[in-house]
Amino acid sequence: MRVGRRNLVLHCLITGFCLFVISAAWSQTPPPPKIAAPITEKTLGFSGPQASTSVMRIICWDTYPGPFKHIGTGFMHKSGFVVTAKHILDGCRTKDFRLVPGGSTSLKVATVEIDPVTDLALLRPAGALRTQTLGISDRVSIDVGEKLYIWGFPDGYGGHNPLLTVGHLSGVDTGRRNEPIGWVVNAPFQSGTSGGPIVDANDGLIVGVVSGRINYFPPYLTEVLKSLKSVSAGGKYPVPADDGSTVLLTETQAIAAILEVLREERDRSLGLAVAAIDLRRFLMSKNIDP
């Protein structure tokens, strides 16, 4: 009987010692590294409800002869102005602009305010627009690698709601003399998305405005394309326009149209954006609360 009790006690002591050793080893094991939260439809669409109504198409009907209809993107600010990129307005008269919110009829533009230095513009609608708005961040800097959401209407897309593109901050463009600093974003900025908002994936606030792409094209070739588009002499060919009508293009204008498409199809992997801090300064220069 005593031998049985001794064996039981010995067994308990050995078991307790083993548990103590395992516990001590476990306490010294470093915790597993933290991982990012999985990407879900909810996180991807954080700013979706606001963007679906505040982001809109901007159309200019009479920019060039032929079907060179100019399209860009803009977004509603709480002041009632529509923010966009200045360069999409070049060559278009105020009376020819149309704002096209998602699922709504187009609306004319009453006035235009521009800032050629930052490539920003403010359009005042000629009528009331009932849309939601996205707030503008007051952040001065963004960390490289931060996730960003880009909303816009690329050429060739005919849907009512803006398309979402997901990217990251690649770096900072220090600019040249008298030029503001801009964000370099690792995302496909397509033609038509200029003027669209770039949203911080963490808080849903605007941190930039789409301005262009890092896609070098010699300036003299840009002038060549402009010259080709303006040539009205020579044989003409009927071409269907985007609005369903038929226009006549000269052979030179047809070549210019093809070259323009090929130019736009070049590398789109890096885009340039105006920083939110410059947008806030532009708004305040017009006595508008950012």
PyMOL commands that set and color helices and strands:
alter all, ss='L'
color gray80, all
select helices_A, chain A and resi 2-28+41-44+48-54+86-89+94-96+219-230+251-264+276-285
alter helices_A, ss='H'
color red, helices_A
select strands_A, chain A and resi 55-60+70-76+82-85+97-101+107-115+120-125+147-152+163-173+182-186+197-200+206-213+236-240+246-250+271-275
alter strands_A, ss='S'
color yellow, strands_A
deselect
rebuild
show_as cartoon
